[in-house]
Amino acid sequence: MVPDPPGIVPEPPRLPLGAVGAAAYLPHLVPAAPHADPSRAASAATLGDVDALVAGCFACPRLVAWREDVAAVRRSSFRDQTYWGRPVPSFGDAAAHTLLVGLAPAAHGGNRTGRMFTGDPSGDFLFAALHRAGYANQPTSASADDGLALTGMRICAPVHCAPPDNKPTPEERRRCTPYLARELALLAPTLRCAVVLGAFAWQALLATLTDSGWLVPRPRPRFAHGAEVDVVGPDGRTLTLLGTYHVSARNTYTRLLTPDMLDVVLARAREIGAG
């Protein structure tokens, strides 16, 4: 018999499709019935309805297989935990003035805990900064039932499933677009600013805004840390996009992104949100 690689738990019996971690950490969220039609988000009446549709989505076969495989073959440090193993919905203030846009859930972070940036080093860095900026009530994010709450901010991602190698394909991003588009529409009465983590999220958000009828400057603005761009909605309101390097462990460990750098961006977001 060939031994299992170090740090890998032998795979348990596979659960039926969609059953992995269905109610592991988000008892307040009832996922929609399994579906493969993100366009249903266009008729969602509330952000809670969008979240439920996200959690029930099976539109991308590669991502479905990966998220469930990761949930079945767990890291040894999480061997006793039940992974969420589904698309990870957005979360935060339903009347947010600031939207924080990430990339996609981490395989052993959000895909495990069921909440964006929760249970991984990226989240440790991010929520310490959000707490300093007054958006989060605590500086840590360990599990979906840890009491964390956001005020004035909602956290989302262009892709809601953990992707292999943290790299969603352009088609996977496109399929997930209706969720982000509907969130933007439902947040319209209060939203003034978007803090965008990295080039992937920047491109995805600009594409979604363009497809939703927003006036985006031409040529399309390029991502940069510290970039600030105003876009104008169909109703004439302005949304300010602020670019920052992603809070990935690689970026923070190498100090491409430092706490002070992120603090400056978040302070600007609060200034815009209060305007």
Secondary structure, DSSP 8 states (H G I E B T S, - for coil): -----TTB--------TT-TTTTSS-TT----S-BS-GGGGGG--SHHHHHHHHHTB---HHHHHHHHHHHHS-BGGGTTS----S----EE-TT-SEEEE-S---TTTHHHHSSTT-SSHHHHHHHHHHHHHTSBSSS---STTS---BSSEEEE-S--S--GGG---HHHHHHHHHHHHHHHHHTTTT--EEEEEHHHHHHHHHHHHHHTT-B--SS-----TT-EEEEE-TTS-EEEEEEE----HHHHHTTSS-HHHHHHHHHHHHHHHT-
